[in-house]
Amino acid sequence: MLTVAEMRALARKLTLESFKEQLGPFALIHKPPPAEQARAFGLPINIFATCVARPENVATGPVALLLAFDELTVSILPTLTERDELIVGRQPDCDLVVEEPSASKRHAAIRWDRARGRCTVEDLSSTNGTFISGSLKVRGEMPLKDGDIVSFGEAHYWFLLAETLHARLSAPLESDFPGSG
């Protein structure tokens, strides 16, 4: 996984097409999960037990993604083909491993349809549910729009199309200008 700050350096060096070849059609950006933080401090992590998500964290957690953008992490996802599916969950064999106790072992499926240029998410009967933008509970297969926040229990991911992420990362920062603060 790369931080947004590390990805910014890459985006500034690559054309949009090269960036999309490296990243894929979309990115999932998140705050480092508690398990990563616990591991950094040498604390034990139990990936086998699912805990109950706190409703207030499901509803308000997405706001944290909009603050401190450069400190977030970009998940590196497997290469997607014509129409591909990524399984999200705590199990090590998932395509996107979510180290958050409120995520189920096999929590959700994210599907990319290249022909339509769209992405959908489907909850896989998880314990705590999958939500879009903190309030819309996923029932069946639902489309993800550029900029949506998708939550797997209390694990929140910002869904951005590669074009949007490249534009945001390759734009000059305020600190790039002389005399800025």
C-alpha positions as a Python dict, from the first residue, in 0.01 Angstrom:
ca = {
    (1, 'M'): (0, 0, 0),
    (2, 'L'): (111, 352, -75),
    (3, 'T'): (21, 673, 100),
    (4, 'V'): (-153, 943, -101),
    (5, 'A'): (162, 1154, -62),
    (6, 'E'): (371, 875, -223),
    (7, 'M'): (110, 831, -497),
    (8, 'R'): (122, 1209, -562),
    (9, 'A'): (488, 1183, -668),
    (10, 'L'): (397, 901, -906),
    (11, 'A'): (100, 1090, -1055),
    (12, 'R'): (316, 1393, -1128),
    (13, 'K'): (561, 1178, -1328),
    (14, 'L'): (306, 977, -1527),
    (15, 'T'): (56, 1066, -1798),
    (16, 'L'): (-305, 981, -1722),
    (17, 'E'): (-289, 672, -1944),
    (18, 'S'): (29, 545, -1776),
    (19, 'F'): (-122, 617, -1434),
    (20, 'K'): (-435, 415, -1524),
    (21, 'E'): (-217, 128, -1648),
    (22, 'Q'): (-37, 122, -1312),
    (23, 'L'): (-340, 175, -1089),
    (24, 'G'): (-634, 31, -1281),
    (25, 'P'): (-971, 198, -1346),
    (26, 'F'): (-1032, 306, -987),
    (27, 'A'): (-874, 337, -644),
    (28, 'L'): (-994, 268, -292),
    (29, 'I'): (-840, 514, -47),
    (30, 'H'): (-865, 472, 329),
    (31, 'K'): (-730, 570, 666),
    (32, 'P'): (-484, 306, 794),
    (33, 'P'): (-701, 56, 983),
    (34, 'P'): (-672, -1, 1359),
    (35, 'A'): (-510, -339, 1291),
    (36, 'E'): (-220, -171, 1107),
    (37, 'Q'): (-185, 75, 1394),
    (38, 'A'): (-199, -210, 1651),
    (39, 'R'): (64, -405, 1458),
    (40, 'A'): (291, -97, 1456),
    (41, 'F'): (271, -96, 1838),
    (42, 'G'): (321, -474, 1864),
    (43, 'L'): (-33, -541, 1993),
    (44, 'P'): (-210, -874, 1919),
    (45, 'I'): (-472, -880, 1644),
    (46, 'N'): (-759, -1129, 1623),
    (47, 'I'): (-867, -1169, 1260),
    (48, 'F'): (-1095, -1461, 1341),
    (49, 'A'): (-1372, -1289, 1537),
    (50, 'T'): (-1613, -1034, 1393),
    (51, 'C'): (-1724, -760, 1630),
    (52, 'V'): (-2039, -552, 1611),
    (53, 'A'): (-1999, -218, 1434),
    (54, 'R'): (-2095, 95, 1622),
    (55, 'P'): (-2365, 280, 1422),
    (56, 'E'): (-2214, 620, 1501),
    (57, 'N'): (-1881, 511, 1347),
    (58, 'V'): (-2051, 379, 1034),
    (59, 'A'): (-2235, 711, 992),
    (60, 'T'): (-1959, 959, 1085),
    (61, 'G'): (-1645, 767, 988),
    (62, 'P'): (-1651, 873, 620),
    (63, 'V'): (-1595, 1237, 719),
    (64, 'A'): (-1246, 1144, 843),
    (65, 'L'): (-1150, 1050, 485),
    (66, 'L'): (-1204, 1403, 365),
    (67, 'L'): (-952, 1544, 614),
    (68, 'A'): (-574, 1491, 601),
    (69, 'F'): (-588, 1351, 245),
    (70, 'D'): (-211, 1299, 209),
    (71, 'E'): (-204, 1074, 518),
    (72, 'L'): (-453, 827, 369),
    (73, 'T'): (-349, 498, 210),
    (74, 'V'): (-421, 383, -146),
    (75, 'S'): (-510, 14, -161),
    (76, 'I'): (-329, -174, -436),
    (77, 'L'): (-586, -395, -606),
    (78, 'P'): (-544, -693, -841),
    (79, 'T'): (-559, -618, -1214),
    (80, 'L'): (-913, -603, -1350),
    (81, 'T'): (-1020, -746, -1687),
    (82, 'E'): (-1336, -704, -1899),
    (83, 'R'): (-1571, -761, -1604),
    (84, 'D'): (-1402, -866, -1289),
    (85, 'E'): (-1489, -916, -926),
    (86, 'L'): (-1290, -832, -617),
    (87, 'I'): (-1383, -995, -286),
    (88, 'V'): (-1348, -772, 19),
    (89, 'G'): (-1312, -912, 371),
    (90, 'R'): (-1086, -1009, 661),
    (91, 'Q'): (-973, -1344, 519),
    (92, 'P'): (-618, -1341, 385),
    (93, 'D'): (-733, -1485, 50),
    (94, 'C'): (-964, -1187, -22),
    (95, 'D'): (-863, -952, -303),
    (96, 'L'): (-889, -657, -64),
    (97, 'V'): (-803, -762, 291),
    (98, 'V'): (-975, -536, 545),
    (99, 'E'): (-806, -559, 883),
    (100, 'E'): (-1101, -422, 1076),
    (101, 'P'): (-1285, -644, 1327),
    (102, 'S'): (-1627, -514, 1218),
    (103, 'A'): (-1567, -642, 864),
    (104, 'S'): (-1678, -997, 792),
    (105, 'K'): (-1444, -1267, 663),
    (106, 'R'): (-1607, -1238, 318),
    (107, 'H'): (-1784, -905, 345),
    (108, 'A'): (-1862, -773, -5),
    (109, 'A'): (-1794, -803, -376),
    (110, 'I'): (-1684, -510, -591),
    (111, 'R'): (-1742, -559, -963),
    (112, 'W'): (-1594, -355, -1248),
    (113, 'D'): (-1767, -359, -1586),
    (114, 'R'): (-1517, -218, -1837),
    (115, 'A'): (-1770, -208, -2124),
    (116, 'R'): (-1998, 21, -1921),
    (117, 'G'): (-1716, 190, -1728),
    (118, 'R'): (-1897, 136, -1401),
    (119, 'C'): (-1839, -25, -1067),
    (120, 'T'): (-2089, -193, -837),
    (121, 'V'): (-2076, -326, -483),
    (122, 'E'): (-2275, -612, -331),
    (123, 'D'): (-2288, -709, 35),
    (124, 'L'): (-2222, -1082, 86),
    (125, 'S'): (-2453, -1125, 388),
    (126, 'S'): (-2200, -959, 617),
    (127, 'T'): (-2261, -919, 989),
    (128, 'N'): (-2246, -538, 993),
    (129, 'G'): (-2350, -444, 641),
    (130, 'T'): (-2201, -244, 357),
    (131, 'F'): (-2290, 124, 325),
    (132, 'I'): (-2248, 395, 63),
    (133, 'S'): (-2166, 742, 193),
    (134, 'G'): (-2247, 648, 552),
    (135, 'S'): (-2620, 610, 518),
    (136, 'L'): (-2734, 408, 216),
    (137, 'K'): (-2728, 39, 310),
    (138, 'V'): (-2629, -181, 18),
    (139, 'R'): (-2904, -421, -80),
    (140, 'G'): (-2835, -637, -382),
    (141, 'E'): (-2583, -501, -630),
    (142, 'M'): (-2561, -120, -622),
    (143, 'P'): (-2357, 119, -837),
    (144, 'L'): (-2064, 314, -695),
    (145, 'K'): (-2018, 669, -820),
    (146, 'D'): (-1691, 857, -839),
    (147, 'G'): (-1633, 1010, -495),
    (148, 'D'): (-1857, 773, -299),
    (149, 'I'): (-1743, 644, 38),
    (150, 'V'): (-1806, 271, 72),
    (151, 'S'): (-1799, 124, 421),
    (152, 'F'): (-1748, -240, 514),
    (153, 'G'): (-1860, -232, 877),
    (154, 'E'): (-1644, 47, 1024),
    (155, 'A'): (-1380, 31, 748),
    (156, 'H'): (-1433, 328, 517),
    (157, 'Y'): (-1292, 354, 164),
    (158, 'W'): (-1311, 650, -72),
    (159, 'F'): (-1394, 525, -423),
    (160, 'L'): (-1225, 742, -686),
    (161, 'L'): (-1193, 681, -1057),
    (162, 'A'): (-832, 684, -1175),
    (163, 'E'): (-893, 1002, -1378),
    (164, 'T'): (-1019, 1187, -1072),
    (165, 'L'): (-734, 1069, -852),
    (166, 'H'): (-473, 1158, -1116),
    (167, 'A'): (-619, 1508, -1158),
    (168, 'R'): (-623, 1566, -784),
    (169, 'L'): (-272, 1431, -726),
    (170, 'S'): (-104, 1602, -1021),
    (171, 'A'): (-251, 1945, -939),
    (172, 'P'): (-9, 2184, -770),
    (173, 'L'): (-34, 2204, -393),
    (174, 'E'): (-62, 2540, -219),
    (175, 'S'): (282, 2469, -69),
    (176, 'D'): (425, 2445, -424),
    (177, 'F'): (393, 2821, -463),
    (178, 'P'): (660, 3058, -325),
    (179, 'G'): (546, 3248, -19),
    (180, 'S'): (259, 3006, 58),
    (181, 'G'): (221, 2873, 400),
}
